[in-house]
Amino acid sequence: MPISTMTSASTATEQKLVVAAQDENDAITTWKNIRTAAYVGLGVGGAAMITGAVFLLASPTADAKTGPRVRDSGVRRQRRRL
């Protein structure tokens, strides 16, 4: 077998190995980014939930016996006369 044929065959095999390794690396990086985004989303959601609970329970219209109440918006509905 000529040396030039062996060189091109080994180069093609090496290129396939490099591409396969790069694909594996890209897949790992993608999942790390997804995991990081999930942790950030959980943190922001948890912080929003805690903030909402604190505002709801610490509002001035909360009563110990009845719990939190919704404030009246001051808009009155008019009855339609038939």
mmCIF file of the N, C-alpha and C atoms, coordinates in Angstrom:
data_MODEL
# 
_entry.id   MODEL 
# 
loop_
_atom_site.group_PDB 
_atom_site.id 
_atom_site.type_symbol 
_atom_site.label_atom_id 
_atom_site.label_alt_id 
_atom_site.label_comp_id 
_atom_site.label_asym_id 
_atom_site.label_entity_id 
_atom_site.label_seq_id 
_atom_site.pdbx_PDB_ins_code 
_atom_site.Cartn_x 
_atom_site.Cartn_y 
_atom_site.Cartn_z 
_atom_site.occupancy 
_atom_site.B_iso_or_equiv 
_atom_site.pdbx_formal_charge 
_atom_site.auth_seq_id 
_atom_site.auth_comp_id 
_atom_site.auth_asym_id 
_atom_site.auth_atom_id 
_atom_site.pdbx_PDB_model_num 
ATOM 1   N N  . MET A 1 1  ? 0.846   -1.169 0.000  1.00 0.00 ? 1  MET A N  1 
ATOM 2   C CA . MET A 1 1  ? 0.000   0.000  0.000  1.00 0.00 ? 1  MET A CA 1 
ATOM 3   C C  . MET A 1 1  ? 0.899   1.242  0.000  1.00 0.00 ? 1  MET A C  1 
ATOM 4   N N  . PRO A 1 2  ? 0.630   2.187  -0.847 1.00 0.00 ? 2  PRO A N  1 
ATOM 5   C CA . PRO A 1 2  ? 1.454   3.390  -0.900 1.00 0.00 ? 2  PRO A CA 1 
ATOM 6   C C  . PRO A 1 2  ? 1.279   4.226  0.360  1.00 0.00 ? 2  PRO A C  1 
ATOM 7   N N  . ILE A 1 3  ? 2.303   4.981  0.682  1.00 0.00 ? 3  ILE A N  1 
ATOM 8   C CA . ILE A 1 3  ? 2.293   5.806  1.890  1.00 0.00 ? 3  ILE A CA 1 
ATOM 9   C C  . ILE A 1 3  ? 1.240   6.914  1.788  1.00 0.00 ? 3  ILE A C  1 
ATOM 10  N N  . SER A 1 4  ? 1.040   7.469  0.618  1.00 0.00 ? 4  SER A N  1 
ATOM 11  C CA . SER A 1 4  ? 0.066   8.554  0.464  1.00 0.00 ? 4  SER A CA 1 
ATOM 12  C C  . SER A 1 4  ? -1.347  8.054  0.758  1.00 0.00 ? 4  SER A C  1 
ATOM 13  N N  . THR A 1 5  ? -1.681  6.827  0.428  1.00 0.00 ? 5  THR A N  1 
ATOM 14  C CA . THR A 1 5  ? -3.001  6.275  0.703  1.00 0.00 ? 5  THR A CA 1 
ATOM 15  C C  . THR A 1 5  ? -3.177  6.060  2.202  1.00 0.00 ? 5  THR A C  1 
ATOM 16  N N  . MET A 1 6  ? -2.168  5.588  2.864  1.00 0.00 ? 6  MET A N  1 
ATOM 17  C CA . MET A 1 6  ? -2.247  5.371  4.299  1.00 0.00 ? 6  MET A CA 1 
ATOM 18  C C  . MET A 1 6  ? -2.401  6.696  5.046  1.00 0.00 ? 6  MET A C  1 
ATOM 19  N N  . THR A 1 7  ? -1.728  7.698  4.589  1.00 0.00 ? 7  THR A N  1 
ATOM 20  C CA . THR A 1 7  ? -1.791  9.002  5.240  1.00 0.00 ? 7  THR A CA 1 
ATOM 21  C C  . THR A 1 7  ? -3.185  9.601  5.106  1.00 0.00 ? 7  THR A C  1 
ATOM 22  N N  . SER A 1 8  ? -3.778  9.523  3.926  1.00 0.00 ? 8  SER A N  1 
ATOM 23  C CA . SER A 1 8  ? -5.108  10.103 3.738  1.00 0.00 ? 8  SER A CA 1 
ATOM 24  C C  . SER A 1 8  ? -6.158  9.312  4.516  1.00 0.00 ? 8  SER A C  1 
ATOM 25  N N  . ALA A 1 9  ? -5.979  7.995  4.612  1.00 0.00 ? 9  ALA A N  1 
ATOM 26  C CA . ALA A 1 9  ? -6.934  7.181  5.365  1.00 0.00 ? 9  ALA A CA 1 
ATOM 27  C C  . ALA A 1 9  ? -6.830  7.495  6.856  1.00 0.00 ? 9  ALA A C  1 
ATOM 28  N N  . SER A 1 10 ? -5.618  7.598  7.364  1.00 0.00 ? 10 SER A N  1 
ATOM 29  C CA . SER A 1 10 ? -5.461  7.900  8.787  1.00 0.00 ? 10 SER A CA 1 
ATOM 30  C C  . SER A 1 10 ? -5.911  9.321  9.101  1.00 0.00 ? 10 SER A C  1 
ATOM 31  N N  . THR A 1 11 ? -5.717  10.240 8.168  1.00 0.00 ? 11 THR A N  1 
ATOM 32  C CA . THR A 1 11 ? -6.172  11.614 8.371  1.00 0.00 ? 11 THR A CA 1 
ATOM 33  C C  . THR A 1 11 ? -7.695  11.665 8.419  1.00 0.00 ? 11 THR A C  1 
ATOM 34  N N  . ALA A 1 12 ? -8.355  10.912 7.561  1.00 0.00 ? 12 ALA A N  1 
ATOM 35  C CA . ALA A 1 12 ? -9.822  10.878 7.562  1.00 0.00 ? 12 ALA A CA 1 
ATOM 36  C C  . ALA A 1 12 ? -10.339 10.290 8.863  1.00 0.00 ? 12 ALA A C  1 
ATOM 37  N N  . THR A 1 13 ? -9.678  9.246  9.355  1.00 0.00 ? 13 THR A N  1 
ATOM 38  C CA . THR A 1 13 ? -10.089 8.627  10.620 1.00 0.00 ? 13 THR A CA 1 
ATOM 39  C C  . THR A 1 13 ? -9.875  9.596  11.780 1.00 0.00 ? 13 THR A C  1 
ATOM 40  N N  . GLU A 1 14 ? -8.763  10.282 11.767 1.00 0.00 ? 14 GLU A N  1 
ATOM 41  C CA . GLU A 1 14 ? -8.494  11.261 12.822 1.00 0.00 ? 14 GLU A CA 1 
ATOM 42  C C  . GLU A 1 14 ? -9.513  12.396 12.796 1.00 0.00 ? 14 GLU A C  1 
ATOM 43  N N  . GLN A 1 15 ? -9.882  12.827 11.596 1.00 0.00 ? 15 GLN A N  1 
ATOM 44  C CA . GLN A 1 15 ? -10.878 13.890 11.479 1.00 0.00 ? 15 GLN A CA 1 
ATOM 45  C C  . GLN A 1 15 ? -12.221 13.429 12.033 1.00 0.00 ? 15 GLN A C  1 
ATOM 46  N N  . LYS A 1 16 ? -12.600 12.174 11.770 1.00 0.00 ? 16 LYS A N  1 
ATOM 47  C CA . LYS A 1 16 ? -13.860 11.660 12.299 1.00 0.00 ? 16 LYS A CA 1 
ATOM 48  C C  . LYS A 1 16 ? -13.813 11.607 13.828 1.00 0.00 ? 16 LYS A C  1 
ATOM 49  N N  . LEU A 1 17 ? -12.681 11.218 14.376 1.00 0.00 ? 17 LEU A N  1 
ATOM 50  C CA . LEU A 1 17 ? -12.547 11.172 15.830 1.00 0.00 ? 17 LEU A CA 1 
ATOM 51  C C  . LEU A 1 17 ? -12.624 12.567 16.446 1.00 0.00 ? 17 LEU A C  1 
ATOM 52  N N  . VAL A 1 18 ? -12.015 13.531 15.782 1.00 0.00 ? 18 VAL A N  1 
ATOM 53  C CA . VAL A 1 18 ? -12.052 14.912 16.278 1.00 0.00 ? 18 VAL A CA 1 
ATOM 54  C C  . VAL A 1 18 ? -13.477 15.443 16.241 1.00 0.00 ? 18 VAL A C  1 
ATOM 55  N N  . VAL A 1 19 ? -14.194 15.171 15.168 1.00 0.00 ? 19 VAL A N  1 
ATOM 56  C CA . VAL A 1 19 ? -15.584 15.633 15.052 1.00 0.00 ? 19 VAL A CA 1 
ATOM 57  C C  . VAL A 1 19 ? -16.447 14.966 16.119 1.00 0.00 ? 19 VAL A C  1 
ATOM 58  N N  . ALA A 1 20 ? -16.255 13.672 16.344 1.00 0.00 ? 20 ALA A N  1 
ATOM 59  C CA . ALA A 1 20 ? -17.028 12.966 17.364 1.00 0.00 ? 20 ALA A CA 1 
ATOM 60  C C  . ALA A 1 20 ? -16.740 13.524 18.753 1.00 0.00 ? 20 ALA A C  1 
ATOM 61  N N  . ALA A 1 21 ? -15.486 13.803 19.045 1.00 0.00 ? 21 ALA A N  1 
ATOM 62  C CA . ALA A 1 21 ? -15.130 14.371 20.347 1.00 0.00 ? 21 ALA A CA 1 
ATOM 63  C C  . ALA A 1 21 ? -15.731 15.766 20.516 1.00 0.00 ? 21 ALA A C  1 
ATOM 64  N N  . GLN A 1 22 ? -15.722 16.556 19.456 1.00 0.00 ? 22 GLN A N  1 
ATOM 65  C CA . GLN A 1 22 ? -16.295 17.901 19.528 1.00 0.00 ? 22 GLN A CA 1 
ATOM 66  C C  . GLN A 1 22 ? -17.802 17.832 19.739 1.00 0.00 ? 22 GLN A C  1 
ATOM 67  N N  . ASP A 1 23 ? -18.481 16.875 19.104 1.00 0.00 ? 23 ASP A N  1 
ATOM 68  C CA . ASP A 1 23 ? -19.919 16.707 19.304 1.00 0.00 ? 23 ASP A CA 1 
ATOM 69  C C  . ASP A 1 23 ? -20.238 16.364 20.761 1.00 0.00 ? 23 ASP A C  1 
ATOM 70  N N  . GLU A 1 24 ? -19.433 15.481 21.343 1.00 0.00 ? 24 GLU A N  1 
ATOM 71  C CA . GLU A 1 24 ? -19.618 15.122 22.754 1.00 0.00 ? 24 GLU A CA 1 
ATOM 72  C C  . GLU A 1 24 ? -19.425 16.347 23.642 1.00 0.00 ? 24 GLU A C  1 
ATOM 73  N N  . ASN A 1 25 ? -18.417 17.129 23.351 1.00 0.00 ? 25 ASN A N  1 
ATOM 74  C CA . ASN A 1 25 ? -18.134 18.328 24.135 1.00 0.00 ? 25 ASN A CA 1 
ATOM 75  C C  . ASN A 1 25 ? -19.283 19.336 24.006 1.00 0.00 ? 25 ASN A C  1 
ATOM 76  N N  . ASP A 1 26 ? -19.804 19.509 22.815 1.00 0.00 ? 26 ASP A N  1 
ATOM 77  C CA . ASP A 1 26 ? -20.924 20.431 22.601 1.00 0.00 ? 26 ASP A CA 1 
ATOM 78  C C  . ASP A 1 26 ? -22.162 19.967 23.364 1.00 0.00 ? 26 ASP A C  1 
ATOM 79  N N  . ALA A 1 27 ? -22.408 18.656 23.370 1.00 0.00 ? 27 ALA A N  1 
ATOM 80  C CA . ALA A 1 27 ? -23.576 18.130 24.079 1.00 0.00 ? 27 ALA A CA 1 
ATOM 81  C C  . ALA A 1 27 ? -23.451 18.380 25.578 1.00 0.00 ? 27 ALA A C  1 
ATOM 82  N N  . ILE A 1 28 ? -22.279 18.177 26.131 1.00 0.00 ? 28 ILE A N  1 
ATOM 83  C CA . ILE A 1 28 ? -22.059 18.413 27.561 1.00 0.00 ? 28 ILE A CA 1 
ATOM 84  C C  . ILE A 1 28 ? -22.251 19.891 27.889 1.00 0.00 ? 28 ILE A C  1 
ATOM 85  N N  . THR A 1 29 ? -21.706 20.758 27.053 1.00 0.00 ? 29 THR A N  1 
ATOM 86  C CA . THR A 1 29 ? -21.836 22.198 27.278 1.00 0.00 ? 29 THR A CA 1 
ATOM 87  C C  . THR A 1 29 ? -23.295 22.629 27.209 1.00 0.00 ? 29 THR A C  1 
ATOM 88  N N  . THR A 1 30 ? -24.053 22.073 26.275 1.00 0.00 ? 30 THR A N  1 
ATOM 89  C CA . THR A 1 30 ? -25.465 22.415 26.142 1.00 0.00 ? 30 THR A CA 1 
ATOM 90  C C  . THR A 1 30 ? -26.227 22.035 27.407 1.00 0.00 ? 30 THR A C  1 
ATOM 91  N N  . TRP A 1 31 ? -26.009 20.837 27.914 1.00 0.00 ? 31 TRP A N  1 
ATOM 92  C CA . TRP A 1 31 ? -26.720 20.406 29.116 1.00 0.00 ? 31 TRP A CA 1 
ATOM 93  C C  . TRP A 1 31 ? -26.295 21.209 30.340 1.00 0.00 ? 31 TRP A C  1 
ATOM 94  N N  . LYS A 1 32 ? -25.052 21.630 30.405 1.00 0.00 ? 32 LYS A N  1 
ATOM 95  C CA . LYS A 1 32 ? -24.625 22.479 31.522 1.00 0.00 ? 32 LYS A CA 1 
ATOM 96  C C  . LYS A 1 32 ? -25.345 23.821 31.473 1.00 0.00 ? 32 LYS A C  1 
ATOM 97  N N  . ASN A 1 33 ? -25.512 24.361 30.278 1.00 0.00 ? 33 ASN A N  1 
ATOM 98  C CA . ASN A 1 33 ? -26.228 25.636 30.139 1.00 0.00 ? 33 ASN A CA 1 
ATOM 99  C C  . ASN A 1 33 ? -27.704 25.480 30.506 1.00 0.00 ? 33 ASN A C  1 
ATOM 100 N N  . ILE A 1 34 ? -28.306 24.373 30.110 1.00 0.00 ? 34 ILE A N  1 
ATOM 101 C CA . ILE A 1 34 ? -29.705 24.127 30.444 1.00 0.00 ? 34 ILE A CA 1 
ATOM 102 C C  . ILE A 1 34 ? -29.864 23.988 31.956 1.00 0.00 ? 34 ILE A C  1 
ATOM 103 N N  . ARG A 1 35 ? -28.957 23.272 32.592 1.00 0.00 ? 35 ARG A N  1 
ATOM 104 C CA . ARG A 1 35 ? -29.016 23.083 34.039 1.00 0.00 ? 35 ARG A CA 1 
ATOM 105 C C  . ARG A 1 35 ? -28.868 24.425 34.763 1.00 0.00 ? 35 ARG A C  1 
ATOM 106 N N  . THR A 1 36 ? -27.956 25.267 34.295 1.00 0.00 ? 36 THR A N  1 
ATOM 107 C CA . THR A 1 36 ? -27.760 26.576 34.913 1.00 0.00 ? 36 THR A CA 1 
ATOM 108 C C  . THR A 1 36 ? -29.019 27.431 34.779 1.00 0.00 ? 36 THR A C  1 
ATOM 109 N N  . ALA A 1 37 ? -29.635 27.423 33.600 1.00 0.00 ? 37 ALA A N  1 
ATOM 110 C CA . ALA A 1 37 ? -30.866 28.192 33.395 1.00 0.00 ? 37 ALA A CA 1 
ATOM 111 C C  . ALA A 1 37 ? -31.991 27.669 34.287 1.00 0.00 ? 37 ALA A C  1 
ATOM 112 N N  . ALA A 1 38 ? -32.055 26.362 34.493 1.00 0.00 ? 38 ALA A N  1 
ATOM 113 C CA . ALA A 1 38 ? -33.080 25.794 35.373 1.00 0.00 ? 38 ALA A CA 1 
ATOM 114 C C  . ALA A 1 38 ? -32.870 26.247 36.812 1.00 0.00 ? 38 ALA A C  1 
ATOM 115 N N  . TYR A 1 39 ? -31.634 26.250 37.275 1.00 0.00 ? 39 TYR A N  1 
ATOM 116 C CA . TYR A 1 39 ? -31.355 26.710 38.638 1.00 0.00 ? 39 TYR A CA 1 
ATOM 117 C C  . TYR A 1 39 ? -31.705 28.186 38.804 1.00 0.00 ? 39 TYR A C  1 
ATOM 118 N N  . VAL A 1 40 ? -31.391 28.986 37.813 1.00 0.00 ? 40 VAL A N  1 
ATOM 119 C CA . VAL A 1 40 ? -31.726 30.415 37.882 1.00 0.00 ? 40 VAL A CA 1 
ATOM 120 C C  . VAL A 1 40 ? -33.242 30.591 37.913 1.00 0.00 ? 40 VAL A C  1 
ATOM 121 N N  . GLY A 1 41 ? -33.953 29.843 37.078 1.00 0.00 ? 41 GLY A N  1 
ATOM 122 C CA . GLY A 1 41 ? -35.418 29.923 37.061 1.00 0.00 ? 41 GLY A CA 1 
ATOM 123 C C  . GLY A 1 41 ? -36.034 29.506 38.382 1.00 0.00 ? 41 GLY A C  1 
ATOM 124 N N  . LEU A 1 42 ? -35.517 28.440 38.976 1.00 0.00 ? 42 LEU A N  1 
ATOM 125 C CA . LEU A 1 42 ? -36.019 28.017 40.289 1.00 0.00 ? 42 LEU A CA 1 
ATOM 126 C C  . LEU A 1 42 ? -35.743 29.068 41.356 1.00 0.00 ? 42 LEU A C  1 
ATOM 127 N N  . GLY A 1 43 ? -34.573 29.674 41.305 1.00 0.00 ? 43 GLY A N  1 
ATOM 128 C CA . GLY A 1 43 ? -34.238 30.702 42.289 1.00 0.00 ? 43 GLY A CA 1 
ATOM 129 C C  . GLY A 1 43 ? -35.131 31.928 42.162 1.00 0.00 ? 43 GLY A C  1 
ATOM 130 N N  . VAL A 1 44 ? -35.351 32.374 40.943 1.00 0.00 ? 44 VAL A N  1 
ATOM 131 C CA . VAL A 1 44 ? -36.200 33.555 40.723 1.00 0.00 ? 44 VAL A CA 1 
ATOM 132 C C  . VAL A 1 44 ? -37.649 33.247 41.103 1.00 0.00 ? 44 VAL A C  1 
ATOM 133 N N  . GLY A 1 45 ? -38.126 32.066 40.740 1.00 0.00 ? 45 GLY A N  1 
ATOM 134 C CA . GLY A 1 45 ? -39.493 31.684 41.093 1.00 0.00 ? 45 GLY A CA 1 
ATOM 135 C C  . GLY A 1 45 ? -39.680 31.572 42.598 1.00 0.00 ? 45 GLY A C  1 
ATOM 136 N N  . GLY A 1 46 ? -38.711 30.978 43.275 1.00 0.00 ? 46 GLY A N  1 
ATOM 137 C CA . GLY A 1 46 ? -38.796 30.872 44.729 1.00 0.00 ? 46 GLY A CA 1 
ATOM 138 C C  . GLY A 1 46 ? -38.768 32.231 45.403 1.00 0.00 ? 46 GLY A C  1 
ATOM 139 N N  . ALA A 1 47 ? -37.921 33.113 44.909 1.00 0.00 ? 47 ALA A N  1 
ATOM 140 C CA . ALA A 1 47 ? -37.849 34.461 45.477 1.00 0.00 ? 47 ALA A CA 1 
ATOM 141 C C  . ALA A 1 47 ? -39.163 35.217 45.261 1.00 0.00 ? 47 ALA A C  1 
ATOM 142 N N  . ALA A 1 48 ? -39.760 35.059 44.100 1.00 0.00 ? 48 ALA A N  1 
ATOM 143 C CA . ALA A 1 48 ? -41.039 35.727 43.824 1.00 0.00 ? 48 ALA A CA 1 
ATOM 144 C C  . ALA A 1 48 ? -42.144 35.171 44.721 1.00 0.00 ? 48 ALA A C  1 
ATOM 145 N N  . MET A 1 49 ? -42.132 33.866 44.939 1.00 0.00 ? 49 MET A N  1 
ATOM 146 C CA . MET A 1 49 ? -43.145 33.246 45.790 1.00 0.00 ? 49 MET A CA 1 
ATOM 147 C C  . MET A 1 49 ? -43.010 33.730 47.237 1.00 0.00 ? 49 MET A C  1 
ATOM 148 N N  . ILE A 1 50 ? -41.806 33.784 47.730 1.00 0.00 ? 50 ILE A N  1 
ATOM 149 C CA . ILE A 1 50 ? -41.579 34.243 49.108 1.00 0.00 ? 50 ILE A CA 1 
ATOM 150 C C  . ILE A 1 50 ? -41.950 35.715 49.249 1.00 0.00 ? 50 ILE A C  1 
ATOM 151 N N  . THR A 1 51 ? -41.575 36.522 48.268 1.00 0.00 ? 51 THR A N  1 
ATOM 152 C CA . THR A 1 51 ? -41.917 37.952 48.308 1.00 0.00 ? 51 THR A CA 1 
ATOM 153 C C  . THR A 1 51 ? -43.424 38.149 48.294 1.00 0.00 ? 51 THR A C  1 
ATOM 154 N N  . GLY A 1 52 ? -44.124 37.404 47.468 1.00 0.00 ? 52 GLY A N  1 
ATOM 155 C CA . GLY A 1 52 ? -45.585 37.510 47.419 1.00 0.00 ? 52 GLY A CA 1 
ATOM 156 C C  . GLY A 1 52 ? -46.233 37.108 48.726 1.00 0.00 ? 52 GLY A C  1 
ATOM 157 N N  . ALA A 1 53 ? -45.735 36.035 49.332 1.00 0.00 ? 53 ALA A N  1 
ATOM 158 C CA . ALA A 1 53 ? -46.290 35.594 50.608 1.00 0.00 ? 53 ALA A CA 1 
ATOM 159 C C  . ALA A 1 53 ? -46.049 36.630 51.701 1.00 0.00 ? 53 ALA A C  1 
ATOM 160 N N  . VAL A 1 54 ? -44.861 37.232 51.707 1.00 0.00 ? 54 VAL A N  1 
ATOM 161 C CA . VAL A 1 54 ? -44.558 38.260 52.713 1.00 0.00 ? 54 VAL A CA 1 
ATOM 162 C C  . VAL A 1 54 ? -45.464 39.466 52.523 1.00 0.00 ? 54 VAL A C  1 
ATOM 163 N N  . PHE A 1 55 ? -45.639 39.916 51.293 1.00 0.00 ? 55 PHE A N  1 
ATOM 164 C CA . PHE A 1 55 ? -46.517 41.064 51.049 1.00 0.00 ? 55 PHE A CA 1 
ATOM 165 C C  . PHE A 1 55 ? -47.965 40.745 51.404 1.00 0.00 ? 55 PHE A C  1 
ATOM 166 N N  . LEU A 1 56 ? -48.403 39.547 51.103 1.00 0.00 ? 56 LEU A N  1 
ATOM 167 C CA . LEU A 1 56 ? -49.784 39.175 51.385 1.00 0.00 ? 56 LEU A CA 1 
ATOM 168 C C  . LEU A 1 56 ? -50.036 39.089 52.883 1.00 0.00 ? 56 LEU A C  1 
ATOM 169 N N  . LEU A 1 57 ? -49.123 38.475 53.592 1.00 0.00 ? 57 LEU A N  1 
ATOM 170 C CA . LEU A 1 57 ? -49.333 38.293 55.031 1.00 0.00 ? 57 LEU A CA 1 
ATOM 171 C C  . LEU A 1 57 ? -49.030 39.555 55.841 1.00 0.00 ? 57 LEU A C  1 
ATOM 172 N N  . ALA A 1 58 ? -48.211 40.450 55.321 1.00 0.00 ? 58 ALA A N  1 
ATOM 173 C CA . ALA A 1 58 ? -47.855 41.662 56.047 1.00 0.00 ? 58 ALA A CA 1 
ATOM 174 C C  . ALA A 1 58 ? -48.691 42.867 55.625 1.00 0.00 ? 58 ALA A C  1 
ATOM 175 N N  . SER A 1 59 ? -49.711 42.664 54.805 1.00 0.00 ? 59 SER A N  1 
ATOM 176 C CA . SER A 1 59 ? -50.515 43.801 54.364 1.00 0.00 ? 59 SER A CA 1 
ATOM 177 C C  . SER A 1 59 ? -51.345 44.329 55.538 1.00 0.00 ? 59 SER A C  1 
ATOM 178 N N  . PRO A 1 60 ? -51.639 45.627 55.542 1.00 0.00 ? 60 PRO A N  1 
ATOM 179 C CA . PRO A 1 60 ? -52.372 46.213 56.666 1.00 0.00 ? 60 PRO A CA 1 
ATOM 180 C C  . PRO A 1 60 ? -53.819 45.728 56.763 1.00 0.00 ? 60 PRO A C  1 
ATOM 181 N N  . THR A 1 61 ? -54.359 45.111 55.744 1.00 0.00 ? 61 THR A N  1 
ATOM 182 C CA . THR A 1 61 ? -55.739 44.640 55.799 1.00 0.00 ? 61 THR A CA 1 
ATOM 183 C C  . THR A 1 61 ? -55.840 43.208 56.293 1.00 0.00 ? 61 THR A C  1 
ATOM 184 N N  . ALA A 1 62 ? -54.725 42.601 56.643 1.00 0.00 ? 62 ALA A N  1 
ATOM 185 C CA . ALA A 1 62 ? -54.771 41.230 57.155 1.00 0.00 ? 62 ALA A CA 1 
ATOM 186 C C  . ALA A 1 62 ? -55.291 41.234 58.594 1.00 0.00 ? 62 ALA A C  1 
ATOM 187 N N  . ASP A 1 63 ? -56.079 40.237 58.895 1.00 0.00 ? 63 ASP A N  1 
ATOM 188 C CA . ASP A 1 63 ? -56.650 40.102 60.223 1.00 0.00 ? 63 ASP A CA 1 
ATOM 189 C C  . ASP A 1 63 ? -56.262 38.734 60.770 1.00 0.00 ? 63 ASP A C  1 
ATOM 190 N N  . ALA A 1 64 ? -55.969 38.652 62.047 1.00 0.00 ? 64 ALA A N  1 
ATOM 191 C CA . ALA A 1 64 ? -55.511 37.387 62.617 1.00 0.00 ? 64 ALA A CA 1 
ATOM 192 C C  . ALA A 1 64 ? -56.611 36.327 62.577 1.00 0.00 ? 64 ALA A C  1 
ATOM 193 N N  . LYS A 1 65 ? -57.872 36.731 62.707 1.00 0.00 ? 65 LYS A N  1 
ATOM 194 C CA . LYS A 1 65 ? -58.964 35.760 62.730 1.00 0.00 ? 65 LYS A CA 1 
ATOM 195 C C  . LYS A 1 65 ? -59.364 35.296 61.331 1.00 0.00 ? 65 LYS A C  1 
ATOM 196 N N  . THR A 1 66 ? -59.428 36.225 60.400 1.00 0.00 ? 66 THR A N  1 
ATOM 197 C CA . THR A 1 66 ? -59.943 35.882 59.076 1.00 0.00 ? 66 THR A CA 1 
ATOM 198 C C  . THR A 1 66 ? -58.854 35.681 58.039 1.00 0.00 ? 66 THR A C  1 
ATOM 199 N N  . GLY A 1 67 ? -57.640 36.072 58.328 1.00 0.00 ? 67 GLY A N  1 
ATOM 200 C CA . GLY A 1 67 ? -56.557 35.916 57.366 1.00 0.00 ? 67 GLY A CA 1 
ATOM 201 C C  . GLY A 1 67 ? -56.492 37.099 56.425 1.00 0.00 ? 67 GLY A C  1 
ATOM 202 N N  . PRO A 1 68 ? -55.722 36.984 55.361 1.00 0.00 ? 68 PRO A N  1 
ATOM 203 C CA . PRO A 1 68 ? -55.577 38.109 54.437 1.00 0.00 ? 68 PRO A CA 1 
ATOM 204 C C  . PRO A 1 68 ? -56.876 38.404 53.695 1.00 0.00 ? 68 PRO A C  1 
ATOM 205 N N  . ARG A 1 69 ? -57.114 39.661 53.474 1.00 0.00 ? 69 ARG A N  1 
ATOM 206 C CA . ARG A 1 69 ? -58.307 40.079 52.740 1.00 0.00 ? 69 ARG A CA 1 
ATOM 207 C C  . ARG A 1 69 ? -57.886 40.849 51.497 1.00 0.00 ? 69 ARG A C  1 
ATOM 208 N N  . VAL A 1 70 ? -58.739 40.840 50.526 1.00 0.00 ? 70 VAL A N  1 
ATOM 209 C CA . VAL A 1 70 ? -58.505 41.606 49.309 1.00 0.00 ? 70 VAL A CA 1 
ATOM 210 C C  . VAL A 1 70 ? -59.078 43.000 49.533 1.00 0.00 ? 70 VAL A C  1 
ATOM 211 N N  . ARG A 1 71 ? -58.305 43.990 49.190 1.00 0.00 ? 71 ARG A N  1 
ATOM 212 C CA . ARG A 1 71 ? -58.760 45.367 49.375 1.00 0.00 ? 71 ARG A CA 1 
ATOM 213 C C  . ARG A 1 71 ? -59.861 45.705 48.379 1.00 0.00 ? 71 ARG A C  1 
ATOM 214 N N  . ASP A 1 72 ? -60.792 46.541 48.840 1.00 0.00 ? 72 ASP A N  1 
ATOM 215 C CA . ASP A 1 72 ? -61.860 47.000 47.966 1.00 0.00 ? 72 ASP A CA 1 
ATOM 216 C C  . ASP A 1 72 ? -61.290 48.053 47.038 1.00 0.00 ? 72 ASP A C  1 
ATOM 217 N N  . SER A 1 73 ? -61.564 47.920 45.759 1.00 0.00 ? 73 SER A N  1 
ATOM 218 C CA . SER A 1 73 ? -60.998 48.857 44.796 1.00 0.00 ? 73 SER A CA 1 
ATOM 219 C C  . SER A 1 73 ? -61.759 50.174 44.758 1.00 0.00 ? 73 SER A C  1 
ATOM 220 N N  . GLY A 1 74 ? -62.919 50.239 45.413 1.00 0.00 ? 74 GLY A N  1 
ATOM 221 C CA . GLY A 1 74 ? -63.682 51.476 45.437 1.00 0.00 ? 74 GLY A CA 1 
ATOM 222 C C  . GLY A 1 74 ? -64.617 51.622 44.255 1.00 0.00 ? 74 GLY A C  1 
ATOM 223 N N  . VAL A 1 75 ? -64.635 50.677 43.356 1.00 0.00 ? 75 VAL A N  1 
ATOM 224 C CA . VAL A 1 75 ? -65.523 50.743 42.202 1.00 0.00 ? 75 VAL A CA 1 
ATOM 225 C C  . VAL A 1 75 ? -66.833 50.064 42.573 1.00 0.00 ? 75 VAL A C  1 
ATOM 226 N N  . ARG A 1 76 ? -67.916 50.787 42.400 1.00 0.00 ? 76 ARG A N  1 
ATOM 227 C CA . ARG A 1 76 ? -69.225 50.208 42.726 1.00 0.00 ? 76 ARG A CA 1 
ATOM 228 C C  . ARG A 1 76 ? -69.962 49.892 41.429 1.00 0.00 ? 76 ARG A C  1 
ATOM 229 N N  . ARG A 1 77 ? -70.621 48.795 41.460 1.00 0.00 ? 77 ARG A N  1 
ATOM 230 C CA . ARG A 1 77 ? -71.415 48.416 40.288 1.00 0.00 ? 77 ARG A CA 1 
ATOM 231 C C  . ARG A 1 77 ? -72.799 49.033 40.405 1.00 0.00 ? 77 ARG A C  1 
ATOM 232 N N  . GLN A 1 78 ? -73.291 49.530 39.297 1.00 0.00 ? 78 GLN A N  1 
ATOM 233 C CA . GLN A 1 78 ? -74.621 50.096 39.276 1.00 0.00 ? 78 GLN A CA 1 
ATOM 234 C C  . GLN A 1 78 ? -75.612 49.036 38.836 1.00 0.00 ? 78 GLN A C  1 
ATOM 235 N N  . ARG A 1 79 ? -76.752 49.033 39.510 1.00 0.00 ? 79 ARG A N  1 
ATOM 236 C CA . ARG A 1 79 ? -77.785 48.072 39.123 1.00 0.00 ? 79 ARG A CA 1 
ATOM 237 C C  . ARG A 1 79 ? -78.526 48.591 37.912 1.00 0.00 ? 79 ARG A C  1 
ATOM 238 N N  . ARG A 1 80 ? -78.802 47.674 37.024 1.00 0.00 ? 80 ARG A N  1 
ATOM 239 C CA . ARG A 1 80 ? -79.589 48.045 35.848 1.00 0.00 ? 80 ARG A CA 1 
ATOM 240 C C  . ARG A 1 80 ? -81.075 47.967 36.196 1.00 0.00 ? 80 ARG A C  1 
ATOM 241 N N  . ARG A 1 81 ? -81.782 48.965 35.805 1.00 0.00 ? 81 ARG A N  1 
ATOM 242 C CA . ARG A 1 81 ? -83.227 48.971 36.027 1.00 0.00 ? 81 ARG A CA 1 
ATOM 243 C C  . ARG A 1 81 ? -83.904 48.331 34.846 1.00 0.00 ? 81 ARG A C  1 
ATOM 244 N N  . LEU A 1 82 ? -84.793 47.439 35.132 1.00 0.00 ? 82 LEU A N  1 
ATOM 245 C CA . LEU A 1 82 ? -85.539 46.771 34.048 1.00 0.00 ? 82 LEU A CA 1 
ATOM 246 C C  . LEU A 1 82 ? -86.855 47.412 33.800 1.00 0.00 ? 82 LEU A C  1 
# 
